[in-house]
Amino acid sequence: MDKDLYELVKLAQAGDGEAMQDIITMLLPVIRAARRSMKPDRQDDLEQNLIELIIRKVYDYDLSGVPDYTAFSRNFIDKQEGNR
């Protein structure tokens, strides 16, 4: 799993099941932390629901609005200069 989240989402949206599995694996520590906050009899259901939600969100996410690093940096610097 040497790809970043953006690349994994792009691949998963193109039908790459391994990329989707990598995304879920990447988020598993957060899922497991949320799971521990529930009663034991509801933990499995919560984990399954969160994984299903992640899958739906990955497929529905519009990557066309995600800025590249240069645009992100420019926007960040502009905001910093505006706060002075």
GISUL-V288765 format. One record per pair of residues at least 6 apart in sequence whose ideal C-beta (glycine too) atoms are under 8 Angstrom apart, sorted by the first residue. I is the first residue (numbers start at 0). J is the second residue. D is the distance in Angstrom with one decimal. If there is no record, write none. Layout:
BEGIN
i:I j:J d:D
i:I j:J d:D
END
This chain:
BEGIN
i:0 j:21 d:4.7
i:0 j:24 d:6.7
i:0 j:25 d:6.9
i:2 j:10 d:7.3
i:2 j:18 d:7.4
i:2 j:21 d:7.1
i:4 j:22 d:7.0
i:4 j:25 d:6.9
i:5 j:62 d:7.2
i:5 j:65 d:6.6
i:6 j:18 d:7.9
i:7 j:18 d:4.7
i:7 j:19 d:7.9
i:7 j:21 d:5.3
i:7 j:22 d:5.1
i:7 j:25 d:7.5
i:8 j:18 d:7.8
i:8 j:22 d:6.9
i:8 j:57 d:5.5
i:8 j:60 d:6.1
i:8 j:62 d:6.4
i:9 j:62 d:6.0
i:10 j:18 d:3.6
i:11 j:18 d:4.3
i:11 j:19 d:4.2
i:11 j:22 d:6.2
i:11 j:57 d:5.2
i:11 j:58 d:7.4
i:12 j:57 d:6.9
i:12 j:58 d:6.2
i:12 j:60 d:7.6
i:12 j:62 d:7.3
i:19 j:54 d:6.5
i:19 j:57 d:6.5
i:22 j:53 d:6.8
i:22 j:57 d:6.1
i:23 j:30 d:7.9
i:23 j:50 d:5.8
i:23 j:53 d:6.3
i:23 j:54 d:7.7
i:26 j:53 d:6.1
i:30 j:46 d:5.8
i:30 j:49 d:5.0
i:30 j:50 d:6.8
i:31 j:46 d:7.5
i:33 j:45 d:6.5
i:33 j:49 d:6.4
i:34 j:42 d:4.7
i:34 j:45 d:5.4
i:34 j:46 d:5.0
i:34 j:49 d:7.9
i:35 j:42 d:7.4
i:37 j:45 d:5.1
i:66 j:74 d:6.7
END
